[in-house]
Structures are given as structure tokens and as C-alpha cells.
């Protein structure tokens, strides 16, 4: 496990167990969530809003999420472009399936370039929400992590390393409680952890 992720997890655990809000200069932010069921399951944006409130940060958000959609599908429909151009978001968080394979990697990177250019034009920061594979395909987890890391690096975007934090927890504890009953979508606890990682990464790094 990398030193960066280890340090991040320690900070995350401390913030969860103590409930003490860390100091942050940004008191409000607007976010557009773009994704699929891994974003709308358990209402992740609302969980992000709730956790940010504990840090004294007010979140306003919109969500564009449909089952089985990749970020290229949303781009093809055109709704996200209109929202980004109109709403003056601070962050645009994009998410698609695990993307461990070549096709998913290419979509993360190449379609991500379109999102990045649009975000830059409207003074918005692009973020990649790193997800996870199903338990059936757990062996592809390293590919999921690498492809999201590479996409964020190539497109100079913020990486929200949820999948990396999940994997570290699974590998240390052999406890897979962040997965829901179907072995892919998150449990409520898994979504809460995802929300914490997103908030801590955006506002406390």
C-alpha cells in the first residue's frame, strides 16, 4: 500500500471516529455528479452533502445518472454540456463502470479529455470517481485502480480514490461489507465510505 493512501486512510479513520471537523477555507461548493447506478445507488450525492455539512461546508449538487451509462454516453446525449455551461459548478465528478479493460480505459481517458476541456472553459475542476469491480471480478481490481489513476493524471483531473480505499480495507480485513447483496453495488456503509473519501479528498487535502 502506498504511503499516500496509508496516510489518507489514517486521516479518514480519525475524522470518522472523532467526529471533529477539520479547518477548511472553502465553505460552500457546487457539484455535478455524472455517472450510473454506482452514483445514484443509496443517493451518494446526498451522502456527500451530509458529510460535508459536518465540516461546515454547504454543498449544492445536480446529478445526471442512468443505469449502465459510461461517461461517453452522457456526452452523446448533451445534457451534461448544457449544465456545465450554465450552472457554474466548482466540481464535475464523472463515474462509469469499473473500466479495468482496454475499452473502459480508453473511454475514461479519451472522453475525459472532452469533459476536461469543457470544465476548463467554465472554470470547473474535473474529478474521477474511482469505483470497484464486482466481487466476481475482484482479480481485476488493480486494473481498475491503475486506469483511473492514469486517466486523472493524463487529463490533469482530481482523483477520488474510493476504489483504492475499498481494496485496502478488503485486503486488510477480508471483510467485504462495503458491497451490497448483489456483490457489485455498494451497501449503505459502502456508499457512506465513498462519500467520506470524496469529501475528504476535495476539501481536506
N, C-alpha and C positions, 0 to 999 in steps of 0.2 A: 504494500500500500504506500502511495506517495506521501511525502511529508505534508504537502499542501492539503490533501484530503484528510489526513490524520488530524491536522490542526483544525480543519473545518469541522470535523465531527466532534472534537472536544468542545469547541465553541458552541456548536449546536446543542450538545448534551447539557452544557452549563445553562444555556438560555432556557431550555425546556424544564430542567429540574429546579432552577431558582426562580424562574418567572420574572427576572429582573430585566427591564428593557434597557438596551444599550443606547448610548447617545448617538443621535443621528441628526445631521443638519437639514435633511430633506423631510418636510412634514406632510407632504401630500404628493401623490403621483397618479397618473392615469395610464392604464394598461389595456392593450388589445390582446386577447388570447385567440390564437388561430390554431385549430387542431381537430382532433376527432374524439372518440369516446374516452380516451385516456385523459383528456382535458375536461370534458363535461361530466364524467363519472364522479359521483359524490360532490358535485359542484365545486371543483377545485378553485375557480376564481373567487368564490365566496369565502373559502377557507383561507386563501391568501389575504383577502381583505380583513378577515377576522384576526389573523395572526399579526398583520401589520399594525392593526389598531393597538395591540399590546405594546408596540414600540412607539406609539404616539404618531403613527403615520396614517393618514387618511387616503384610502385607495378608491379611485373611480375606475370602473372597468367595463369593457364590452367583450363579448365572446362570439366568435364565429366558429362553430364546431359541428361536424357532421360525421356519422358513422363511417369508418374505413377511409376517410379522406386523408390524402397526403397534401403537403403544402402547395404542390403544383396544381392540384385540383381546385383549391381555393383561389389560386391565382387565375386560373382559367375562367372561373365564374365572375371575377372582377369586383366582388363586394369589398374585399379587404383593401384594395387600392383606393376605393372611394372613401372608406372610413379613415385610412391613414392620412389621406389628403385633407380631410375635413376636420378631424377631431383633435389634432394636436396632441397625440399621445407622447408620454415620456418613454414608454417601452412597448415594443411589439414582441410578444412571446409566441414563437412558432413551434409546432409539435406535429409529428407524424408517427407512423408505426416504428417498431424497433430499428429498422434500417441497417441491419447487420450485413446485408448482401450488397452486391455491386449496384443494383438498380436503386435501392434506397439511399445508398451513399451519394450517388450521382444527383438524385433529387434534392437531398439536403444541401449539397454544395452549389449545384447549378441554379436551382430555383431560389436558393438562398441569396444568390447574387442579385436577383431581381428585387427581392424584399429589401436587401441592404441598400441598393441604390435608391429605392423609394423612401426608405427610412431616413437616409442621409439628406434627401431633398426636403424633408419635412422635420428635420432636427429631432429625430426619434432614434432610440437605440434598439437595434435588433438583438433578440435573445433566443437561444436554442434551449428548449426544454428537453433535456436528455431523459428518455424513458428507459424501458427494460424489455427483455424478451419474455415470452411465456415460459413457464417452468419446463414445458416440454422441450423448449429450445434453449435451455439455460446455458448450454455449451457455446452459444453464440454471443454471450454477454460481453466478452472482451471486444468483439467486433462492433457491437452497439456503442460502447464507450468510445472506442477509437474514432469511429466515423463521425460521431457528434463532436468530439474534440477537434478533429480535423476541419469539419465544416465551420465551426466557430472561429478557429484560427485563420482559415483561408479568407473568410468573409469579415474578419475583424469584428466579431459579434461577442456578446456576453454568453458564457456557457452556464447553464443552470444544471449542475451535476447530480440530479436526482437519482438517475440510474446507478451512478458510481457509489453514492451513499447507500442505496439499497443493497448493492452487491457486497459492499464491505460488511454490512450488518449480517447478511445471509451467511457469508463465508466465516464470520467470527462466531456466530451463534447456532448455525444450522436451523434457525427458526425463520419460517417463510410467511410470517403473519402479515406482512405488507401486501401479499397477494390476496385477492378475493377468492371466492369459491370456485370460479372458473379457471384459476391458475394463470390468469393474464391481467384482468382488470384489477385495480387496486382495492383493497379493503378500505374502510373508513380510516383506519390507522395509517395505512399506506399513503392515502391522499393527504392526511394531515402532515406526515413527514415530508411529502413533496412540497406542500405549501410552506413549511418551515424553511426548507432548503432554498426555495425561490426567494422568500423574503430576506433571509439572512444573506444570500448572495447579492441581491440587488441593493440592500440598504446598510449592511454592516461590514462589508469587506473594506 
